[in-house]
Amino acid sequence: MYFRNPELLYALFLLVIPVLVHLFQLRRFRIEKFTNVKFLKKAVQQTRKSSTIKKWLILFTRLLLLASLIIAFAQPYFGTSAAEDQSQETVVYLDNSYSMQVKGKNGVLLKQGIQQLLETLPPDGEISLFTNSEQFKDISATSLRKKLQEITYSPEQLSWKTISLKAEALLAENGSSAKNFIAISDFQQKEKDDSLSALPSARTFLVPAKPENLNNVAVDSAFVSEKSPDQLTLKVLLKASGKAPEGLPVSLYNGSNLLSRKTANFDEELAAEVDFSIPSGPVENGRISIEDNGLEFDNQLFFSINAPSAIEVVVIGDENSDFLSRIFTAPEFNLQVFPEENVNYNELSQANLVILNEVRNIPPSLNNQLVQLHGENVFLVVIPSGQADLQSYNSFFREFGLQGFSNIVQQERLITDISFSHPVYASVFDEKVQNFQYPKVQSYFAINRSPGAVLSFENGQPFLIEKDNIFVFSAPINGQNANFKASPLIVPTFYNIGNLTISLPQLYFSLNEDQKISLQAQLGKDEILKLASPDYSFIPRQQSFQNKVELFLENDPPQPGHYEVLRDTAVLRTLAFNAGRSESQMRYREVKPSNDLLVQQNVPDVFEEIKATGETAALWKWFVIFALILLLTEMLILKFFK
């Protein structure tokens, strides 16, 4: 037991005063003579004995009464000696991920958590709170109430490890304070190894928000499965959890205009596919929509189909270039062919892809220009000539750290090995092909070391290598030396190299993922691009080249939807962003209390426990009550004890 005012205990020495008064009373007994001595003697003995007992009872009652009053004023309490001065420090994590959109017993889970916090936040003191997207450190309850009412859903869902690290960072380094951490979440199942554990420096309270409905349907993904000059087929994949509905309507919109509506029927694996056939052309504000009683965020999938920008292709060397004009056709490509001796360097500076088509010599002026273009992310393709000046070629290769040609080998070779994982062929083959009709060459240039081989001969020598966006053929591909132009590989090889120069137009991008998006645009010195929607706009990190701009997206944009790429007020392209669908599966952890984890069913119970822990067991009231009882006892002794 401890005392808030221990100095008042010195007053207990005053208890000696009533003891002295009772022990040394100044009153004396007088002797009276009576005739019946025997009877009087017996009466006197009884009176003296009763009087002595009464006096001792009154003495002890008064001593206890005074002692109780003195101890009450000293304010005794139970607890540690530092308990009364120990401050309480509380950090709250409020899960605002999309999975908190589902309804619980008392309404939407996120709104329910916010309402409980608004009702139970302590009126005085400071508190820290963080969500998946925001953080508020040591702010007053009044300010925090305003922030709570502004919290919206976030597409980001933190792991428990990240939550613990953020909570530890918000807790002060003051070791004397009692630290508490409260996590309000539905505790949706994420990574298998992401187990719940208590913070080592704080009492950890878990408040599980429990959904009532575990059925949900999500628009999982969409892609263009078939495309023709007049029509394209958009395939939509849907996934369900719990119990799948029968005959779910799926709608396709462009902005507010309804383009088509189909019905989805789910199989035994709770998956469904819907195909929409729409005319070819831009669908810049596309949206796929469903309605169900589960989560809301995955009921829509935004996508954009933009009008394609022509990729600028410059071919140097007009000999045997007809096959390139049949591959790089408008409107996807804008092809220009220049003779070896008459290169237009102004047009060359605007290219996205430069092809050296069997030129005999690479002069220093062209060499320098190509080095500069490569530094601006322009792709280069080198097809050697059978009469190539190896000195100029190898000088060109040294600029890029490539292994040069050693000598020409006059021997027929089959092209047998394909790097199926390389971006040029990643989308060409459904499976590895082993028995197709191999193209062949009559002669080729030997390369000593060949890292990055895309196509190889039967003896392991490379036919096509790639390094840092430079593609080099080791043999001429004209009809006299090779039949590569007649093989099925010719079109996907050059067509896909051309498409790699600019990011292929994706239907949509995912939020909270690092993205690099290449756009065809020529910006002035001080011009920049920004992304804007009706509710939000931002300027992403970007790098400008001669005729394209690369955008690097990290944490922006914060919400799904359509965002226009603006150069000043001109719209260059529309990009669609969607939240990931990992939260669509209604799987939750089983939250159980343990020695380290304290589980409460609601927020008020947590704050009550924290308050009870922070308070010491005050005993002064009991001593006052005891003093009153002693006072009443003394009065009863004086009145009824004869």
C-alpha positions as CSV (number, residue, x, y, z in Angstrom):
1,M,0.0,0.0,0.0
2,Y,1.2,3.5,-0.9
3,F,0.2,7.0,0.1
4,R,-0.2,10.2,-2.0
5,N,0.4,12.4,1.1
6,P,2.7,10.3,3.3
7,E,3.8,13.3,5.4
8,L,0.4,13.4,7.1
9,L,1.1,10.1,8.7
10,Y,3.2,12.0,11.2
11,A,-0.1,13.0,12.8
12,L,-0.5,9.5,14.1
13,F,1.8,10.5,16.9
14,L,-1.1,12.6,18.2
15,L,-2.8,9.4,19.2
16,V,-0.7,9.4,22.3
17,I,-2.9,12.3,23.7
18,P,-6.2,10.4,24.2
19,V,-4.1,7.5,25.7
20,L,-2.6,9.9,28.3
21,V,-6.0,11.3,29.0
22,H,-7.5,7.9,29.6
23,L,-4.6,6.7,31.7
24,F,-4.1,9.7,33.9
25,Q,-7.6,10.9,34.7
26,L,-7.7,13.7,37.4
27,R,-11.2,12.5,38.7
28,R,-11.1,10.8,42.2
29,F,-13.6,8.5,43.8
30,R,-15.2,9.5,47.1
31,I,-16.0,6.9,49.8
32,E,-19.6,7.0,51.2
33,K,-20.6,4.9,54.3
34,F,-23.8,2.9,54.2
35,T,-25.4,0.5,56.8
36,N,-25.6,-2.5,54.6
37,V,-21.8,-2.9,53.9
38,K,-22.0,-6.4,52.3
39,F,-24.5,-5.3,49.6
40,L,-22.7,-2.0,48.9
41,K,-19.3,-3.6,48.5
42,K,-20.7,-6.0,45.9
43,A,-22.3,-3.2,43.9
44,V,-19.1,-1.1,44.0
45,Q,-17.1,-4.0,42.6
46,Q,-19.5,-4.5,39.7
47,T,-19.5,-0.8,38.8
48,R,-15.7,-0.4,38.7
49,K,-15.3,-3.5,36.5
50,S,-18.0,-2.3,34.0
51,S,-16.5,1.2,34.0
52,T,-13.0,-0.1,33.2
53,I,-14.3,-2.1,30.2
54,K,-16.3,0.9,28.9
55,K,-13.3,3.2,29.2
56,W,-11.0,0.8,27.2
57,L,-13.7,0.4,24.5
58,I,-14.1,4.1,24.1
59,L,-10.3,4.5,24.1
60,F,-9.8,2.0,21.3
61,T,-12.7,3.4,19.3
62,R,-11.4,6.9,19.5
63,L,-7.9,5.8,18.6
64,L,-9.1,3.9,15.6
65,L,-11.4,6.8,14.6
66,L,-8.6,9.4,14.6
67,A,-6.2,6.9,12.9
68,S,-8.7,6.3,10.2
69,L,-9.2,10.0,9.6
70,I,-5.4,10.7,9.4
71,I,-4.9,7.7,7.0
72,A,-7.8,8.9,4.9
73,F,-6.2,12.3,4.5
74,A,-2.9,10.6,3.5
75,Q,-4.8,9.0,0.6
76,P,-3.7,5.4,0.6
77,Y,-3.9,3.3,-2.6
78,F,-2.8,-0.1,-3.9
79,G,-0.4,-0.5,-6.9
80,T,3.2,0.1,-7.8
81,S,4.9,3.1,-6.3
82,A,5.1,4.9,-9.7
83,A,1.5,4.0,-10.8
84,E,0.0,7.3,-10.0
85,D,2.5,9.2,-12.1
86,Q,2.7,6.8,-15.0
87,S,1.1,8.3,-18.2
88,Q,-0.9,6.3,-20.7
89,E,0.2,6.4,-24.3
90,T,-2.2,4.9,-26.9
91,V,-1.8,4.2,-30.6
92,V,-4.8,3.1,-32.7
93,Y,-4.8,1.4,-36.0
94,L,-8.0,1.7,-38.0
95,D,-8.2,-0.6,-41.0
96,N,-9.7,1.4,-43.9
97,S,-9.1,-1.2,-46.7
98,Y,-11.8,-2.1,-49.1
99,S,-12.6,-5.2,-47.2
100,M,-14.1,-3.0,-44.5
101,Q,-16.9,-2.0,-46.9
102,V,-18.9,-5.1,-46.0
103,K,-21.8,-4.8,-43.5
104,G,-21.6,-6.1,-39.9
105,K,-24.1,-6.4,-37.2
106,N,-24.3,-2.7,-36.6
107,G,-23.7,-1.4,-40.1
108,V,-20.7,-1.0,-42.4
109,L,-17.5,-2.2,-40.6
110,L,-15.4,1.0,-41.2
111,K,-18.2,3.3,-40.2
112,Q,-18.9,1.2,-37.2
113,G,-15.3,1.4,-36.0
114,I,-15.2,5.2,-36.6
115,Q,-18.5,5.7,-34.6
116,Q,-17.2,3.7,-31.7
117,L,-14.0,5.8,-31.6
118,L,-15.9,9.0,-31.8
119,E,-18.0,7.9,-28.8
120,T,-15.2,6.7,-26.6
121,L,-12.1,8.8,-27.3
122,P,-10.9,10.3,-24.0
123,P,-11.8,14.1,-23.8
124,D,-8.3,15.1,-22.6
125,G,-4.8,14.1,-23.5
126,E,-3.4,13.2,-26.9
127,I,-3.6,10.0,-29.0
128,S,-2.0,8.7,-32.2
129,L,-3.9,7.0,-35.0
130,F,-3.0,5.6,-38.4
131,T,-4.8,3.9,-41.2
132,N,-3.5,2.2,-44.4
133,S,-3.1,5.6,-46.1
134,E,-2.9,8.2,-43.4
135,Q,-1.1,8.9,-40.0
136,F,-1.9,11.3,-37.2
137,K,0.6,11.5,-34.3
138,D,-0.1,12.9,-30.9
139,I,-3.1,15.0,-31.7
140,S,-6.0,16.0,-29.4
141,A,-9.2,14.2,-29.3
142,T,-11.1,17.1,-30.8
143,S,-8.8,17.3,-33.8
144,L,-8.8,13.5,-34.2
145,R,-12.6,13.5,-34.3
146,K,-12.5,15.8,-37.3
147,K,-9.9,13.6,-39.0
148,L,-12.0,10.4,-38.3
149,Q,-15.0,11.9,-40.1
150,E,-12.8,12.5,-43.2
151,I,-11.4,9.0,-43.5
152,T,-12.2,7.2,-46.8
153,Y,-11.4,3.7,-48.1
154,S,-7.9,2.9,-49.3
155,P,-6.9,0.4,-51.9
156,E,-3.8,-0.5,-49.9
157,Q,-4.0,-3.3,-47.3
158,L,-1.1,-3.5,-44.8
159,S,0.3,-6.7,-43.6
160,W,0.4,-7.3,-39.8
161,K,4.2,-6.9,-39.9
162,T,3.9,-3.5,-41.4
163,I,1.2,-2.5,-39.0
164,S,3.4,-3.5,-36.0
165,L,6.4,-1.5,-37.4
166,K,4.3,1.6,-37.8
167,A,2.8,1.3,-34.4
168,E,6.3,0.9,-32.8
169,A,7.4,4.0,-34.6
170,L,4.5,6.0,-33.3
171,L,5.0,5.0,-29.7
172,A,7.2,7.4,-27.9
173,E,10.7,6.4,-26.6
174,N,9.7,7.5,-23.1
175,G,10.0,4.3,-21.1
176,S,8.0,5.5,-18.1
177,S,4.7,5.7,-20.0
178,A,2.3,2.8,-20.2
179,K,2.0,1.9,-23.9
180,N,-1.2,0.6,-25.5
181,F,-1.8,-0.5,-29.1
182,I,-5.4,-1.0,-30.4
183,A,-6.0,-2.6,-33.8
184,I,-9.5,-2.3,-35.3
185,S,-9.8,-4.5,-38.4
186,D,-11.6,-7.4,-40.0
187,F,-8.2,-9.2,-39.9
188,Q,-8.7,-10.6,-43.4
189,Q,-6.4,-13.5,-44.3
190,K,-3.4,-12.3,-46.3
191,E,0.0,-14.0,-46.4
192,K,0.1,-17.4,-44.8
193,D,3.2,-16.5,-42.7
194,D,1.7,-13.1,-41.6
195,S,0.6,-14.3,-38.1
196,L,-0.8,-12.0,-35.5
197,S,1.6,-11.2,-32.7
198,A,1.7,-8.6,-29.9
199,L,4.0,-5.6,-29.9
200,P,6.9,-6.2,-27.6
201,S,6.7,-2.7,-26.0
202,A,3.0,-2.3,-25.6
203,R,-0.2,-4.0,-24.5
204,T,-1.9,-5.1,-27.7
205,F,-5.7,-5.0,-28.0
206,L,-7.4,-6.6,-31.0
207,V,-11.0,-5.5,-31.9
208,P,-12.2,-7.8,-34.7
209,A,-14.9,-6.3,-37.0
210,K,-17.0,-9.3,-38.1
211,P,-18.9,-9.3,-41.4
212,E,-22.3,-10.9,-41.5
213,N,-22.4,-11.7,-45.2
214,L,-19.6,-13.9,-46.6
215,N,-20.9,-14.0,-50.1
216,N,-19.3,-11.8,-52.7
217,V,-18.8,-11.5,-56.5
218,A,-15.9,-9.6,-58.1
219,V,-15.2,-8.4,-61.6
220,D,-11.7,-10.0,-61.6
221,S,-10.1,-9.0,-64.9
222,A,-10.7,-8.1,-68.6
223,F,-8.7,-8.3,-71.8
224,V,-9.1,-8.2,-75.5
225,S,-9.3,-11.8,-76.7
226,E,-9.9,-11.1,-80.4
227,K,-9.4,-8.0,-82.6
228,S,-10.1,-7.2,-86.2
229,P,-10.1,-4.0,-88.2
230,D,-13.9,-3.6,-87.6
231,Q,-14.6,-5.4,-84.3
232,L,-13.0,-6.6,-81.1
233,T,-14.0,-9.1,-78.4
234,L,-13.6,-8.1,-74.7
235,K,-13.5,-11.0,-72.4
236,V,-14.5,-10.4,-68.8
237,L,-13.6,-12.8,-65.9
238,L,-15.7,-12.9,-62.7
239,K,-15.0,-14.8,-59.5
240,A,-17.3,-15.5,-56.5
241,S,-16.8,-16.5,-52.9
242,G,-19.3,-18.1,-50.7
243,K,-22.5,-18.8,-52.7
244,A,-22.5,-17.7,-56.3
245,P,-25.7,-16.1,-57.6
246,E,-27.5,-17.4,-60.6
247,G,-27.8,-15.4,-63.8
248,L,-25.8,-12.3,-62.7
249,P,-26.2,-9.3,-65.1
250,V,-23.0,-7.8,-66.3
251,S,-23.1,-4.3,-68.0
252,L,-20.5,-2.6,-70.3
253,Y,-20.4,1.2,-70.3
254,N,-18.5,3.9,-72.0
255,G,-18.9,6.7,-69.6
256,S,-22.6,6.8,-68.9
257,N,-23.6,5.1,-72.2
258,L,-24.6,1.5,-71.9
259,L,-22.9,-0.5,-74.7
260,S,-24.0,-4.0,-73.9
261,R,-25.4,-6.3,-71.2
262,K,-24.8,-10.0,-70.7
263,T,-25.7,-12.6,-68.1
264,A,-22.9,-14.5,-66.2
265,N,-23.4,-18.1,-65.1
266,F,-20.9,-19.5,-62.6
267,D,-19.3,-22.9,-62.7
268,E,-18.4,-25.3,-59.9
269,E,-15.2,-23.4,-59.2
270,L,-17.2,-20.1,-58.7
271,A,-15.8,-18.6,-61.9
272,A,-17.6,-17.1,-64.9
273,E,-16.7,-15.6,-68.3
274,V,-18.6,-13.1,-70.4
275,D,-17.6,-12.0,-73.9
276,F,-18.6,-8.5,-75.3
277,S,-18.3,-7.8,-79.0
278,I,-17.9,-4.1,-79.7
279,P,-16.9,-2.1,-82.7
280,S,-13.2,-1.4,-83.0
281,G,-12.3,2.1,-81.9
282,P,-11.7,4.2,-78.8
283,V,-13.5,3.4,-75.6
284,E,-11.7,5.9,-73.4
285,N,-14.0,5.7,-70.3
286,G,-14.9,2.0,-70.3
287,R,-16.5,0.4,-67.3
288,I,-17.7,-3.1,-66.5
289,S,-20.3,-3.1,-63.7
290,I,-22.3,-5.7,-61.7
291,E,-24.5,-5.5,-58.6
292,D,-24.2,-7.8,-55.5
293,N,-24.7,-7.6,-51.8
294,G,-21.0,-8.1,-50.9
295,L,-18.1,-5.7,-51.3
296,E,-18.6,-2.6,-53.4
297,F,-15.1,-1.8,-54.7
298,D,-14.9,-4.9,-56.9
299,N,-18.3,-4.4,-58.5
300,Q,-16.7,-2.2,-61.2
301,L,-13.6,-2.5,-63.4
302,F,-12.4,0.5,-65.3
303,F,-10.6,0.3,-68.6
304,S,-9.6,2.5,-71.5
305,I,-9.1,1.7,-75.2
306,N,-7.3,4.7,-76.7
307,A,-6.8,5.6,-80.3
308,P,-3.3,4.2,-81.1
309,S,-0.4,6.6,-81.7
310,A,1.8,5.8,-84.7
311,I,5.3,4.4,-83.8
312,E,8.0,6.2,-85.8
313,V,10.2,3.6,-87.6
314,V,13.3,4.7,-89.6
315,V,15.0,2.2,-91.9
316,I,18.5,3.0,-93.2
317,G,19.3,1.0,-96.3
318,D,16.7,0.7,-99.0
319,E,18.0,-2.6,-100.4
320,N,15.6,-5.5,-99.7
321,S,13.4,-3.4,-97.4
322,D,10.0,-4.3,-98.9
323,F,9.3,-6.9,-96.2
324,L,9.6,-4.1,-93.5
325,S,7.0,-2.0,-95.3
326,R,4.6,-5.0,-95.1
327,I,5.2,-5.4,-91.4
328,F,5.2,-1.8,-90.2
329,T,1.9,-0.6,-91.6
330,A,-0.3,2.4,-90.7
331,P,-1.9,3.4,-88.5
332,E,0.2,1.5,-85.9
333,F,3.5,2.5,-87.5
334,N,4.9,5.4,-89.5
335,L,7.7,3.9,-91.7
336,Q,10.4,5.9,-93.4
337,V,13.2,4.4,-95.5
338,F,16.4,6.2,-96.4
339,P,19.2,5.1,-98.6
340,E,22.5,4.4,-97.0
341,E,24.1,7.5,-98.6
342,N,21.2,9.9,-98.0
343,V,20.0,9.8,-94.4
344,N,17.7,12.6,-93.2
345,Y,19.0,13.2,-89.7
346,N,16.1,15.5,-88.7
347,E,13.7,12.6,-89.3
348,L,16.1,10.2,-87.7
349,S,16.0,12.2,-84.5
350,Q,12.2,11.6,-84.2
351,A,12.4,7.8,-84.5
352,N,11.3,5.3,-81.9
353,L,13.0,2.5,-83.7
354,V,16.0,2.6,-86.1
355,I,16.8,-0.4,-88.3
356,L,20.2,-0.6,-90.1
357,N,19.2,-2.8,-93.0
358,E,22.3,-4.4,-94.4
359,V,24.3,-1.2,-94.7
360,R,27.9,-1.8,-95.8
361,N,29.4,0.9,-93.6
362,I,28.5,2.8,-90.5
363,P,30.1,6.3,-90.8
364,P,31.2,8.2,-87.6
365,S,28.4,10.8,-88.1
366,L,25.7,8.1,-88.1
367,N,27.5,6.3,-85.3
368,N,27.4,9.4,-83.0
369,Q,23.8,10.0,-83.9
370,L,22.7,6.5,-83.0
371,V,24.6,6.6,-79.7
372,Q,22.7,9.8,-78.8
373,L,19.4,8.3,-79.8
374,H,20.0,5.1,-77.8
375,G,20.6,7.3,-74.8
376,E,17.1,8.6,-75.2
377,N,15.6,5.0,-75.2
378,V,15.4,4.6,-78.9
379,F,15.5,0.9,-80.0
380,L,18.1,-0.1,-82.6
381,V,18.1,-3.2,-84.9
382,V,21.3,-4.1,-86.9
383,I,21.0,-6.4,-89.9
384,P,24.6,-6.8,-91.3
385,S,25.5,-6.8,-94.9
386,G,27.4,-9.7,-96.5
387,Q,30.0,-7.1,-97.6
388,A,30.0,-5.3,-94.3
389,D,33.0,-3.1,-93.2
390,L,33.7,-5.0,-90.1
391,Q,35.9,-2.2,-88.7
392,S,33.1,0.3,-88.8
393,Y,30.6,-2.3,-87.4
394,N,32.8,-3.3,-84.5
395,S,33.5,0.3,-83.7
396,F,29.8,0.8,-83.5
397,F,29.4,-2.3,-81.3
398,R,32.1,-1.1,-78.9
399,E,30.1,2.0,-78.2
400,F,27.4,-0.2,-76.6
401,G,29.7,-2.8,-75.0
402,L,28.6,-5.5,-77.6
403,Q,30.9,-8.3,-78.8
404,G,31.9,-7.6,-82.4
405,F,31.9,-9.8,-85.5
406,S,35.1,-11.8,-85.9
407,N,34.8,-13.4,-89.3
408,I,32.2,-14.7,-91.8
409,V,31.5,-18.4,-91.7
410,Q,30.4,-19.8,-95.1
411,Q,28.4,-22.8,-93.8
412,E,24.7,-23.5,-93.8
413,R,23.1,-23.4,-90.4
414,L,19.6,-24.0,-89.1
415,I,17.9,-21.6,-86.6
416,T,16.6,-24.0,-84.0
417,D,16.6,-22.4,-80.6
418,I,14.1,-19.8,-79.5
419,S,14.1,-17.9,-76.2
420,F,10.4,-18.3,-75.4
421,S,10.7,-16.1,-72.3
422,H,12.1,-13.1,-74.1
423,P,9.6,-10.2,-74.4
424,V,9.8,-10.5,-78.2
425,Y,8.3,-14.1,-78.1
426,A,6.6,-14.2,-74.7
427,S,3.1,-13.7,-76.2
428,V,3.7,-15.5,-79.5
429,F,3.7,-19.2,-78.4
430,D,1.3,-21.0,-76.2
431,E,3.9,-23.6,-75.5
432,K,7.4,-24.4,-76.4
433,V,7.6,-25.6,-80.1
434,Q,10.2,-28.2,-81.0
435,N,9.2,-29.4,-84.5
436,F,8.5,-26.4,-86.7
437,Q,10.2,-25.8,-90.0
438,Y,13.5,-24.3,-89.1
439,P,14.7,-21.3,-91.1
440,K,18.3,-21.4,-92.3
441,V,21.2,-19.2,-93.4
442,Q,24.0,-19.9,-95.9
443,S,26.6,-17.8,-94.0
444,Y,26.9,-15.8,-90.8
445,F,29.3,-13.7,-88.8
446,A,30.9,-15.5,-85.8
447,I,30.5,-13.9,-82.4
448,N,32.9,-15.1,-79.7
449,R,30.7,-14.4,-76.7
450,S,26.9,-14.1,-77.0
451,P,25.0,-13.2,-73.9
452,G,21.3,-12.4,-74.4
453,A,20.7,-14.7,-77.4
454,V,17.1,-14.5,-78.6
455,L,17.5,-16.9,-81.6
456,S,20.4,-19.4,-82.0
457,F,21.8,-21.8,-84.5
458,E,21.9,-25.5,-84.0
459,N,25.6,-25.2,-83.0
460,G,24.8,-22.7,-80.2
461,Q,26.0,-19.7,-82.1
462,P,23.6,-16.7,-81.9
463,F,21.5,-15.6,-84.8
464,L,19.8,-12.7,-82.9
465,I,21.1,-11.2,-79.7
466,E,19.7,-8.3,-77.6
467,K,21.3,-6.1,-75.0
468,D,19.9,-2.8,-73.6
469,N,17.3,-2.5,-76.4
470,I,19.8,-3.1,-79.2
471,F,19.0,-6.1,-81.4
472,V,21.8,-7.5,-83.6
473,F,21.4,-10.2,-86.3
474,S,24.6,-12.2,-87.0
475,A,23.7,-12.9,-90.6
476,P,22.2,-11.1,-93.6
477,I,18.5,-12.0,-94.1
478,N,18.2,-11.3,-97.8
479,G,16.8,-14.0,-100.0
480,Q,20.2,-15.0,-101.3
481,N,21.6,-15.8,-97.8
482,A,18.6,-16.9,-95.8
483,N,15.0,-17.9,-95.9
484,F,14.2,-16.1,-92.6
485,K,11.8,-13.7,-94.4
486,A,9.7,-16.6,-95.5
487,S,9.5,-18.2,-92.0
488,P,6.7,-17.7,-89.5
489,L,9.2,-15.9,-87.2
490,I,9.7,-12.9,-89.4
491,V,6.5,-11.0,-88.5
492,P,6.4,-11.5,-84.7
493,T,10.1,-10.7,-84.5
494,F,10.0,-7.3,-86.1
495,Y,6.4,-6.4,-85.1
496,N,7.0,-7.1,-81.4
497,I,10.3,-5.2,-81.4
498,G,8.4,-2.2,-82.8
499,N,5.8,-2.5,-80.1
500,L,8.4,-2.8,-77.4
501,T,9.6,0.8,-78.2
502,I,6.4,2.2,-76.6
503,S,4.4,0.6,-73.8
504,L,1.7,-1.6,-75.3
505,P,-1.7,0.0,-74.6
506,Q,-3.0,-1.8,-71.5
507,L,-6.7,-1.7,-70.7
508,Y,-6.0,-0.7,-67.1
509,F,-3.3,-0.5,-64.5
510,S,-3.2,-1.6,-60.8
511,L,-3.1,0.8,-57.9
512,N,-0.2,0.7,-55.5
513,E,2.2,-0.9,-57.9
514,D,5.3,0.6,-59.5
515,Q,4.4,1.4,-63.1
516,K,6.4,2.7,-66.0
517,I,4.2,4.0,-68.8
518,S,5.7,5.2,-72.1
519,L,3.7,7.8,-74.1
520,Q,4.3,9.1,-77.5
521,A,4.7,12.9,-77.0
522,Q,7.1,15.7,-77.9
523,L,7.4,18.1,-75.1
524,G,9.0,21.5,-75.0
525,K,11.8,22.4,-72.6
526,D,9.6,23.4,-69.7
527,E,6.5,21.3,-70.5
528,I,5.4,18.5,-68.2
529,L,2.5,16.0,-68.2
530,K,0.0,15.6,-65.4
531,L,-2.8,13.1,-64.7
532,A,-6.2,14.4,-63.7
533,S,-9.6,13.1,-62.9
534,P,-12.7,15.1,-61.8
535,D,-11.7,14.7,-58.2
536,Y,-7.9,14.5,-58.1
537,S,-4.9,15.5,-60.2
538,F,-1.1,15.0,-59.7
539,I,2.2,15.4,-61.5
540,P,4.0,12.0,-61.7
541,R,7.7,11.6,-61.9
542,Q,8.6,11.6,-65.6
543,Q,11.5,11.5,-68.0
544,S,11.2,13.3,-71.4
545,F,13.0,12.0,-74.5
546,Q,13.1,13.3,-78.1
547,N,9.7,12.0,-79.1
548,K,8.3,10.1,-76.0
549,V,7.8,10.5,-72.3
550,E,8.1,7.9,-69.6
551,L,5.8,8.2,-66.6
552,F,6.8,6.5,-63.3
553,L,3.8,5.9,-61.0
554,E,4.3,4.7,-57.4
555,N,1.8,5.8,-54.8
556,D,-0.5,7.8,-57.1
557,P,-3.3,7.8,-58.0
558,P,-5.0,7.1,-54.7
559,Q,-8.4,5.9,-56.0
560,P,-9.5,3.8,-58.9
561,G,-11.0,5.4,-62.0
562,H,-10.1,7.2,-65.3
563,Y,-7.3,9.7,-65.4
564,E,-6.5,11.9,-68.4
565,V,-2.9,12.5,-69.4
566,L,-2.8,16.3,-69.9
567,R,-0.2,18.4,-71.7
568,D,-1.4,21.8,-70.5
569,T,-5.1,21.4,-71.4
570,A,-4.6,18.9,-74.3
571,V,-5.7,15.3,-73.6
572,L,-3.0,12.9,-74.9
573,R,-4.5,9.7,-73.5
574,T,-6.8,8.3,-70.9
575,L,-5.5,5.8,-68.3
576,A,-7.7,3.5,-66.2
577,F,-6.7,2.3,-62.7
578,N,-8.2,-0.4,-60.6
579,A,-7.6,-1.7,-57.1
580,G,-6.3,-5.2,-56.8
581,R,-8.8,-8.1,-56.2
582,S,-6.9,-9.8,-53.4
583,E,-9.5,-8.5,-50.9
584,S,-12.4,-9.9,-52.8
585,Q,-12.0,-13.3,-51.2
586,M,-14.0,-13.3,-47.9
587,R,-11.4,-15.2,-45.8
588,Y,-10.7,-14.1,-42.3
589,R,-8.3,-15.0,-39.5
590,E,-9.7,-16.6,-36.3
591,V,-8.7,-14.1,-33.7
592,K,-8.1,-15.7,-30.3
593,P,-6.9,-14.1,-27.1
594,S,-3.6,-15.2,-25.6
595,N,-1.2,-14.1,-22.9
596,D,0.1,-11.3,-25.2
597,L,-2.9,-10.5,-27.3
598,L,-6.0,-9.1,-25.6
599,V,-9.2,-9.4,-27.7
600,Q,-12.2,-7.2,-27.1
601,Q,-15.5,-7.1,-29.0
602,N,-15.8,-3.4,-29.2
603,V,-13.8,-0.2,-28.7
604,P,-15.5,1.1,-25.5
605,D,-14.4,-2.1,-23.6
606,V,-10.8,-1.5,-24.6
607,F,-10.7,2.1,-23.3
608,E,-12.4,1.0,-20.1
609,E,-9.8,-1.6,-19.5
610,I,-7.0,0.9,-20.3
611,K,-8.6,3.4,-17.9
612,A,-8.9,0.8,-15.2
613,T,-5.3,-0.3,-15.6
614,G,-4.1,3.3,-15.4
615,E,-6.1,4.1,-12.2
616,T,-4.7,3.0,-8.8
617,A,-7.0,1.4,-6.2
618,A,-7.8,4.4,-4.0
619,L,-8.6,3.5,-0.3
620,W,-9.3,6.8,1.4
621,K,-13.1,6.4,1.0
622,W,-13.0,3.2,2.9
623,F,-11.1,4.8,5.7
624,V,-13.7,7.6,5.9
625,I,-16.5,5.1,6.0
626,F,-14.6,3.1,8.7
627,A,-14.2,6.4,10.7
628,L,-17.9,7.0,10.5
629,I,-18.7,3.5,11.7
630,L,-16.3,4.0,14.6
631,L,-18.0,7.3,15.5
632,L,-21.4,5.6,15.5
633,T,-19.9,2.8,17.6
634,E,-18.6,5.2,20.2
635,M,-22.0,6.9,20.4
636,L,-23.7,3.5,20.9
637,I,-21.2,2.5,23.6
638,L,-21.7,5.8,25.5
639,K,-25.5,5.4,25.3
640,F,-26.2,1.7,25.8
641,F,-23.1,0.3,27.6
642,K,-24.0,0.6,31.4
